[in-house]
């Protein structure tokens, strides 16, 4: 009982810092989810280019960022770039690194959905005089986004969970504050269990929101 009271006391004392860390986590997760989706749409659009060089370059981008471990990319930017005189803040490094990584995954999800489309409707639109950009904006993109809702939702959840690695480049997010809490009283199980519950609640909220969106917009197979 005394151990729990001691842990609760330390938790309450550090609650302002922990809440600040939680806000930082949500800020990072939301930012990279939005930027990763927007860049992913652009990357996906370029995979449809009729220019072979562009397509090959974009496919190489996707393969590179999907294949490279995210932590390696973050360390390369945060600890490696200063040797070239380039110093970026932890948030900037996390934002850029995550965005490039997430965009590659999102582009792959969208391309998979695109491969399942009935191409006759695209041919019909072209025959009606729509240019490639109009076909993409009005026909292709709305459908692939709807078909990709489950995969994009999973990516948002992954963004939230993966944001915890940002503490390794000294970004003071939620998990970093939990680490500090655990270090003050050495009650690691209690601290990490509390963190797990918070992540579970956040993921559950994302899942509920995604189900509502999917119910409204998802195109049945």
Steps between C-alpha positions, in 0.01 A plus 500: 500500500786731585660438162183604320458812712862594431450444128177701500670786680785510247250473216301796623815705556616440144154514342553847341815375325330175398202687356737728310669190361162358401416820315836477320423141404158591363645798317765286333262214418239735351758697303665199341164337428387806303832572329557131431159469337543811285849402387380142453227620263760694300733200489213275394407745223856494370496118488233538230723721286549397140864598534698185575781690674253667737327170577828321567626784720180504705496121536860521620392763756224273628729199522774697673287653775299184561820297517696737725433464876349824624738527794797486264356786297438709812850434637653580162325836493536596866851374575646483150402830339677717763831369365404682178408813690125431485328505840129443527275495805373162624146579383621606155703182461208285618254683275713471187614144564154371587339686209726343238452157659123525542452642150671197350266263682191705416596515133537122500153461655346733243674325213369164620147641507552649154598161360158372606302769317299433189716675241213524250361800689833678462502424129143628471594825675794544265272443203268771635787750483622502861873567531718273720497740796120530491465122483729469801323766706140411415506123448819327610585674827154493665468128434847396612466706817175325584642159425809576706320613816591186702866514395526876556340459843757238594771742389364775725505255791857405410592869490373546854686198632820561302517858626639352822837440329541877467624513859821340369575826317415701814148596404318524833182315410273297728713188529808706582314652795386156612865391489585789731219402735623140514856617567396701806356206696618192303142375475537422132211257472247747639627785282507298180165340577346844542656607170359192330151586624530854361612370159215247507245775562643716220506210254142409594389856423669484159338164425153627593543809282630288213205261524260792476682632193520155344131439558417819317749492214639149456425337164405132554696245301 
